[in-house]
């Protein structure tokens, strides 16, 4: 694994945050071009950036050393496919809601940003359960790995209920932070009211995905997605 954030300064480059605004803007254009060329949706400005890639890299390297490159690809390719599914769902939602008019589409954009933030705040449920389950599985403690995974899913359910209450009850306040037009605000609040009950099962799915990855099963999350 390598930390590009450490490599840039010693190699004469600049970290992204210190680059000229023009270069930062051009980078976003290039990312979009690359996404269009590959035909794969790309989130050019993720909520959390940058993130450490050491855990993922070490998992792939360890699998490669122990079982060969084919086993590493068996883990990596389905995991990548599952990650690509979420942006595709958002694109489908946008296409369907966009057919209803500009106000519903704008409302979806605001509500989607609120929901994405709410869910991404708890992304540790996936990564935490992955590390915990994989560590116990590697130590030969399958029962302990499964117990830790179940605990993580219960935690996800509890946090999901809390997040759903905040999102549903506080929808007018959260939407108001964006200062939209009243028509757009109404659409966004309505979307959040309907979507908020789905937050708890979504967080449970995050934790369950982490459990399956810790058990070296990346195909099931892809099939479910």
N, C-alpha and C positions, 0 to 999 in steps of 0.2 A: 504493500500500500504506500501511496505517497500523498503528501499534503501539498496541493498546488498553491495554497495560500502562503506556504513557506518558501516554495520554489520561486514564485514570481519576484519577490524583492531581491534575492541573491542572484538572479539571472538577468537583472536589468529591466524586468517588467514591472508594471504597477498593478496592485490589487484593484478589483473592479470599482470599489467605492472611491478610489483616488484618481481614476481616469477622468479625462476631460468629458464634460456632458455630451459633446458631439460624438465621442467614441462610444460612450455608453448607449446613446441612441442608435448608433450604427450597429452595435452588437445586437440589439433587439431586432433590427431589420434583418440581419444575417440569420439569427435564430429562426425567424419566421420563414425565411427563404429555405433554410435547411429542412424545416418541418414540412413545407409544401413539397419540396423535392423528394423527401422520403415517403410522403403520404401518411405521416404519423402525427397526430396532434401533440403539441408541445406547449407546456405552461412556461412562457418566457420569463414571467415575474412571479415565482412561487412565494407563498406566504413566509416560509422559513428558508432563508438563503444567507450564507452558504451552510451546508450541513456536512458533517464528517462522514466520510465513506469508508472508514476503517473497518467497521464491523462487517459490512457487506463484502468488502474485498478480502478480509481474512477468512470469512466463511467459504468463499469460492476457492481461495488458495489452498485451504486445508482440505477441501473436498478433492481438489485436483491432485494434491500430493498423495492423498490416501487411496483414491479410487480412479484417478486418471481424468483426462479432460472431458470425456463423454459424460461422466457423472456430474461434473461441475456444470456442464451445459444443461443437463437434465434439471438441475435446480434453478439455474439462472434464467433460461428461456421462458418457462411458465410464469416465474415471478415477474418478469418484464411484461408479459402479456396481461397479467392481472392488473398491473399498474396502468397500462394503456387503456384498460376498459373504462376507468372513471372519466377521463376526458371525453371519451366517445359518448358516454351517457349524457354528459353536459351538452355536447353538440346536438344530440338527438332532442333533448329537452328544448334547446334554443330554437331548433328548426320547427318543432311542433308549436311552441308558444309564439314564435315569430309569425306564424300564419294567422294568429288572432289579432295582430296589430302591434303598433310600436309601443303603446303604453304597457301592455302585458309583458312584452319583451324587456322593456326597461325595468319593470318591476322584478322580473326574473333575475336580471343582472344584479340588482341590489340584494334581493333575497338570497341569491346564490353566493354572493360575497359574504353575507352574514353566516350562512350555514357552513361554508367552507372554513371560515375562521373558527366557528364553534367546534367543528370536527377536528381541524388541524391542531387545536390546542390540546387534544387528547391523543395525538398520534403516538405518544409514548406507550400507549396501551399495546400497540402492535409490536414495537421494537423491544419494549420491556419483557413481554411474554416470550418473544422469540429467544432472547438471550437467556432468560431463566430456564425455559424448557430445554433448550439445546445444551446448556451446561449440565443439567441433571441427567439428561439422556446420555451425554458423553461419559458421565460418571457411572453409567449402568443403572441408574435409579429411574426406571420408567414410571413406577407408581408416583414417585415424588414429582416427576416432570408433569404428569397428567394432573396431579393435585394442584401444582402451581398454576397450570393453565386454567383450571376451573376457578381458582381464586381470582385470577386476572379477569375472567369473564364476569364474575360477580361484581368486581370493582367497576368494570366497564358499564354494567347495567345500572349500578347506583349513580355513577357520574353522568350517565346518559339521561336518567330521569331528571337530575338537577339541571343539566344543560337544556333539556326540552322545556322545563318550566321557565327558565330564564329567557329562552328564545321565543316561546309562545306568548308568555305574559308581557315580556318586554319588547315585543315586536315593534309597536309604534315608536318607542324610544330609539331602538336600534336603527330602524329605517330613517328616523328623523335626523340621525347623525350625517346622513348623506345629503340632506336638504333637497329632496326631490320635489317635483310638482305634486300637488295633491292627488291628481289622477294616478300618477305612477306610485306614489306612496301607498295608496289604497290597494293597488295590485300586489305590491311587495308584502304588505302586512297580511293580506289574504293568503298569499303563497306560504308565508312563514307559519301561519296558524295551521294550515293543512300539513305542512312538512315537519313541524316540531315533534309530533308523536313518533316520527320515524327515526329520531336521533338516538334513543336508547338502543334499539336493535342494530343500528348502524355501528355504534361503538362496541357492542358485543361482537359484531362481525369483525371489527378491527382486531379485538383481542383474540378471537378464534383464529383469524388468519395468522397472527403471531404464533399461536400454539402449533398450528399445522406446519409453519415454516420451521419452527424449532424441532419438530419431529421429522424434518427433511421431506415434507410433503408440500410441494409448491403447485402441484397439478390440481388438487381439489379447489383451492381458492380461485384458480383460473376458470375451472368448470362452473363454479358458483357465480363468478362475476359475469 
